[in-house]
Amino acid sequence: MTHPPPSTAKRKAAPAPAPDAARVAEIVERGRTVIHEERLALEHVEHRLDARFADAVFLIAASRGRVIVAGVGKSGLIGRKIAATLTSTGTPATFLHPADSVHGDLGIVGADDVAILISKGGESAELLALLEHLQRFGVRTIAITGAPQSAVGRHCDVVLDASVDEEACPHDLAPTTSTTAALAVGDALAVALLREKGFRREDFARLHPGGLLGKRLLTRVTDVMLAEDLPILPGTATMLEAVVQMAERRGTVMIVDDERRLQGVVTVGDMMRLQERTPEWQHVPVADVMTRAPRTTRADELGSAAVFKMQSNGIMALPVLDAGGRVDGIVHLHDLLRAGSA
């Protein structure tokens, strides 16, 4: 007797039973406990920060070289992030793995460099070997460690205390709270250096030209504004003339004097309110309707600042004025948003 071959079709897995509410609450509470413990640890690190932190900032700021960041294991991962943050905020830095350093990578180190060595226990053999080589080269060193009295702490020029009472791991083993503390100290160094060096928004944008952040920081009003065929009328023009301009040029008309100095603006909203109260609105002079002290911008203003001004005041366009109050152009909210200025 011939039997049909077994079906090769995949059986649909039965849906997993939904966890009960008590189980969900327990897991959420575990997560909150970890975050709570790490927050408390950061408070302790904050309170222990002292003049040695300023010493570290001055040491790096005065260096003519770059910052070499090193660490082993999880401390190494934190070190890579700190090096990236320093570099992106105007302090050139690179990560050097201690094990690779003794196999040729020490070639990237120069006498003018400053090194940041990250270690929870401060007794890592690889890190101590690297420290010895750095000192031989004359490199100044900063330790971020959970054990200031360790070998790494004793032999570095500046020691920053990133110690924690215990890890968030229930077995006090997996680096959790300690890596958060080291990362926070590294971020604090980067931001303090940023301010010490006078690093500006424009400098940040120059180092981040490819992303949306760079666009937001680099775009200025002049890059987006309309400068030709502008919606301009004299104060003697009628609202009927203004309506034609609004329809053709996106809803906002600028009212100027004989020297093109801005006197006010008329918008679609102004026109609609006028129509509700004045049957013969077409013949009303724009000077009687315009907003006489409108929000304005400059050609060199950051696009993000112009966007904030428009969104805060519920308007869709801003006249662009020169130093003498004359109209240079007009910029529309939607154009700035498309350019990435928000």
C-alpha positions in Angstrom: 0.0 0.0 0.0 1.4 3.4 -1.0 1.3 6.1 1.6 1.3 9.8 0.6 4.5 11.6 1.3 4.6 13.7 4.4 3.6 17.2 3.9 6.5 19.7 3.6 4.3 22.7 4.3 5.4 24.6 7.4 2.9 24.4 10.2 1.8 27.7 11.6 3.2 28.1 15.1 0.6 28.5 17.8 0.6 32.0 19.2 2.5 32.4 22.4 0.3 32.9 25.4 0.1 36.5 26.5 2.0 37.2 29.7 -0.1 38.0 32.7 -0.2 41.6 34.0 1.8 40.7 37.1 4.7 39.3 34.9 4.6 42.5 32.7 4.7 44.7 35.8 7.6 42.7 37.2 9.7 43.1 34.0 9.0 46.8 33.8 10.0 47.3 37.4 13.3 45.5 36.7 14.0 48.0 33.9 13.2 50.9 36.1 15.4 49.6 38.8 18.4 49.5 36.5 17.8 53.1 35.3 17.3 54.2 38.9 20.6 52.6 40.0 22.5 54.2 37.1 21.0 57.6 37.8 22.1 57.4 41.4 25.6 56.4 40.4 25.8 59.3 38.0 24.8 61.7 40.9 27.7 60.3 42.9 30.1 60.8 40.0 28.8 64.3 39.6 29.4 65.2 43.2 33.0 63.7 43.2 34.0 65.8 40.1 36.6 68.3 41.3 39.5 70.5 40.2 41.1 67.5 38.5 38.4 67.6 35.9 39.5 71.2 35.0 43.1 70.0 34.9 42.1 67.4 32.4 40.3 70.0 30.3 43.3 72.4 30.4 45.7 69.6 29.5 43.8 68.6 26.4 43.0 72.1 25.3 46.7 73.1 25.5 47.8 70.1 23.5 49.1 70.6 20.0 48.4 67.0 19.1 45.3 64.8 19.3 43.6 62.7 22.0 44.4 59.0 22.1 41.6 57.1 23.8 42.2 53.5 25.0 40.4 50.8 26.9 39.9 47.1 27.0 36.6 45.2 26.7 33.5 47.2 27.5 35.7 50.1 28.5 37.1 50.0 25.0 33.6 50.3 23.5 33.0 53.4 25.7 36.4 54.7 24.6 35.4 54.5 20.9 32.3 56.5 21.6 34.2 59.2 23.6 36.8 59.5 20.8 34.0 60.0 18.3 32.3 62.6 20.4 35.6 64.5 21.0 36.3 64.5 17.2 32.8 65.7 16.3 33.0 68.6 18.8 36.4 70.0 17.6 38.9 68.0 19.6 40.6 65.5 17.2 40.7 62.1 18.8 41.3 58.5 17.9 40.8 55.1 19.6 43.8 52.9 20.2 43.3 49.3 21.3 45.9 48.5 23.9 46.5 45.0 22.5 47.0 46.4 19.0 49.3 49.1 20.2 52.2 46.8 20.8 51.9 45.3 17.3 52.6 48.5 15.3 49.7 50.8 16.1 51.8 52.9 18.5 53.0 54.6 15.3 49.9 56.8 15.5 51.1 58.3 18.8 53.0 61.6 18.9 54.8 63.4 21.8 52.2 66.2 21.6 49.3 63.9 22.1 47.2 63.4 25.3 45.9 60.0 26.2 42.7 59.1 28.0 42.9 55.6 29.5 39.6 54.0 30.6 39.5 51.2 33.1 37.0 50.1 35.8 39.6 48.3 37.9 42.7 50.0 36.7 44.8 46.9 36.7 44.5 45.7 33.1 47.8 44.3 31.9 47.3 45.5 28.3 46.4 49.0 29.5 49.4 49.1 31.8 51.7 48.0 29.0 50.3 50.8 26.8 50.7 53.3 29.6 54.4 52.4 30.0 54.9 53.1 26.2 53.0 56.3 26.3 55.1 57.6 29.2 58.3 56.7 27.3 57.1 58.8 24.4 56.4 61.8 26.8 52.6 61.6 26.3 50.5 63.1 29.1 47.9 60.8 30.4 44.4 61.1 31.9 42.7 58.1 33.7 38.9 57.6 33.8 38.7 54.8 36.3 36.6 53.3 39.0 39.7 52.6 41.1 41.7 55.9 41.5 44.3 54.1 43.7 44.9 51.4 41.1 48.1 51.1 39.1 46.5 53.1 36.2 45.3 55.7 38.6 48.6 56.1 40.4 50.7 56.4 37.2 48.5 58.8 35.1 49.0 62.6 35.3 45.3 63.3 36.0 42.8 60.9 37.5 39.1 61.2 37.1 37.0 59.2 39.6 34.3 57.2 37.9 33.8 54.7 40.6 30.4 53.1 41.4 29.2 51.2 44.4 27.9 48.3 42.3 26.9 47.3 38.8 23.2 47.2 37.9 23.7 43.6 37.0 22.1 41.5 39.8 25.4 39.5 40.1 27.5 42.7 40.2 29.5 41.3 37.2 28.4 42.7 33.8 29.7 46.3 33.3 26.6 48.4 33.3 26.6 51.2 35.9 30.4 51.5 35.6 30.3 52.0 31.8 27.6 54.5 32.1 29.7 56.5 34.6 32.8 56.4 32.3 30.7 57.5 29.3 29.2 60.4 31.3 32.7 61.6 32.3 33.9 61.4 28.7 30.9 63.4 27.5 31.5 66.0 30.2 35.1 66.3 29.0 34.0 66.8 25.4 31.4 69.4 26.2 33.7 71.3 28.6 36.4 71.3 25.9 33.8 72.5 23.3 33.0 75.5 25.5 36.7 76.1 26.4 37.6 76.3 22.7 34.7 78.4 21.7 33.4 75.7 19.3 30.3 77.1 17.5 27.2 75.7 15.9 28.7 76.6 12.5 31.8 74.6 13.4 29.6 71.6 14.3 27.8 71.9 11.0 31.1 72.0 9.1 32.0 68.7 10.6 28.6 67.1 9.9 27.8 68.3 6.4 26.2 65.1 5.2 23.2 64.7 7.5 20.0 66.5 8.4 21.7 68.1 11.4 24.3 69.7 9.1 21.6 71.0 6.8 19.7 72.5 9.7 22.8 74.2 11.0 24.3 75.4 7.7 21.2 76.6 5.9 20.7 80.3 6.1 17.8 82.4 4.9 19.7 83.7 1.9 20.0 80.1 0.6 16.2 79.7 0.4 14.6 83.2 0.1 13.0 84.6 -3.0 14.8 87.7 -4.2 13.1 88.4 -7.5 9.6 89.2 -8.7 8.6 89.9 -5.1 5.1 90.6 -3.8 5.5 94.3 -3.2 3.0 97.1 -3.2 2.9 100.8 -2.1 0.7 101.8 0.7 -1.7 103.5 -1.7 -2.5 100.3 -3.5 -6.0 98.8 -3.0 -6.8 95.4 -1.5 -8.0 94.2 -4.9 -4.4 94.7 -6.1 -3.1 92.9 -3.1 -5.4 89.9 -3.8 -3.9 89.5 -7.2 -0.4 89.5 -5.6 -1.5 87.0 -2.9 -2.9 84.6 -5.5 0.3 84.8 -7.7 2.9 84.9 -4.9 1.9 82.6 -2.1 -0.3 84.7 0.2 1.8 87.4 1.7 2.3 90.9 0.3 4.9 93.4 1.6 4.0 97.1 1.7 7.0 99.4 1.1 7.7 103.2 0.7 9.4 104.9 -2.2 12.8 103.7 -1.0 11.7 100.1 -0.6 11.7 100.3 3.2 9.1 97.9 4.7 6.0 99.5 6.1 4.0 96.4 6.8 2.5 93.2 5.4 -0.9 92.0 4.2 -1.8 88.3 4.3 -4.7 86.2 3.2 -5.9 86.2 6.8 -6.1 90.0 6.8 -8.1 89.9 3.6 -10.6 87.4 4.9 -11.2 89.4 8.1 -11.6 92.5 6.0 -14.2 90.8 3.8 -16.3 89.8 6.9 -16.6 93.4 8.1 -16.4 95.6 4.9 -18.6 94.9 1.9 -16.6 97.2 -0.4 -13.3 95.7 0.7 -11.8 95.8 -2.8 -11.3 99.6 -2.7 -9.7 99.8 0.8 -6.1 100.9 0.8 -3.6 98.3 1.9 -2.1 100.8 4.4 -5.4 100.6 6.3 -5.2 96.8 6.6 -1.5 95.9 6.9 0.2 94.8 10.0 2.6 97.7 10.7 5.2 95.9 12.8 5.6 92.5 11.2 8.1 89.8 12.1 11.1 90.0 9.8 14.4 88.2 9.3 17.9 88.9 7.8 19.5 87.1 4.8 22.4 85.8 7.1 20.1 84.5 9.8 20.1 80.7 10.3 17.2 79.0 8.6 16.3 77.2 11.8 16.0 80.5 13.6 13.6 81.8 11.0 11.5 78.6 11.2 11.3 79.0 14.9 10.1 82.6 14.6 7.4 81.6 12.1 6.2 78.6 14.0 6.1 80.5 17.3 4.0 83.3 15.8 1.8 81.3 13.5 2.9 82.9 10.2 3.9 81.4 6.9 6.4 83.9 5.5 8.9 86.6 6.6 10.1 89.7 4.8 13.9 89.7 4.5 15.4 93.1 5.3 18.8 94.6 4.9 20.5 96.8 7.6 18.5 99.8 6.5 15.1 98.2 6.7 14.8 97.8 3.0 13.3 94.6 1.5 15.8 92.1 0.2 13.4 89.3 -0.3 10.9 87.0 1.3 11.3 83.5 2.8 8.5 81.0 3.2 8.2 78.4 5.9 7.6 75.5 3.6 10.8 76.3 1.6 12.9 76.3 4.8 11.3 73.0 5.9 12.1 71.4 2.6 15.7 72.6 2.9 16.0 70.8 6.3 15.9 73.8 8.6 13.9 72.1 11.3 
